[in-house]
């Protein structure tokens, strides 16, 4: 019996050490509030910056809590002055981590613009599309039934990601407009 315990003991000790370290790491993660930061939303200054491109007619964006079970959905905001709503989605471009993009809509469902909040696309190629105001302006004025924006040669996956995100945002607008806009 003693011989088998001598063989098992190192494995048992390592498992106990791993469990203690994992528990300490989880506790530190939760106490530091890192989990809350990922879902915290945006500051008023950030929202003003985003909405200047995505929903220019909005005076102030207010977060609306909705229940949506969709892995692409991040958050939704309502314009305080009734100019419409902004939907933030995560869409996949070239980088599998995705891009976080705000799409703005007037109350009739016409896209007013978009703003790329975060992206990790290929420097000098895909990331140029996310900051190209001429390309991004092509999304403004589009409606779900006639949506058409071309991809950009050389940055096909990034521009396709923005287009797919817009299509998803149109679907989410239809789903949420009654709840958000009243």
Protein Blocks (a to p, Z undefined) as FASTA:
>chain_A
ZZmmmmmmmmmmmmmmmmmmmmmmmmmmmmnommmmmmnopafklmmmmmmmmmmmbmbd
cddddddddfkbmbdcddfklnaccdddddddfblnbpaddddddfkopafbdcdfbdcd
dehilmmmmmmmklmmmmgopafklgccdddehilmmmmmmmmmmmmmmmmmmmmmmmmn
ZZ
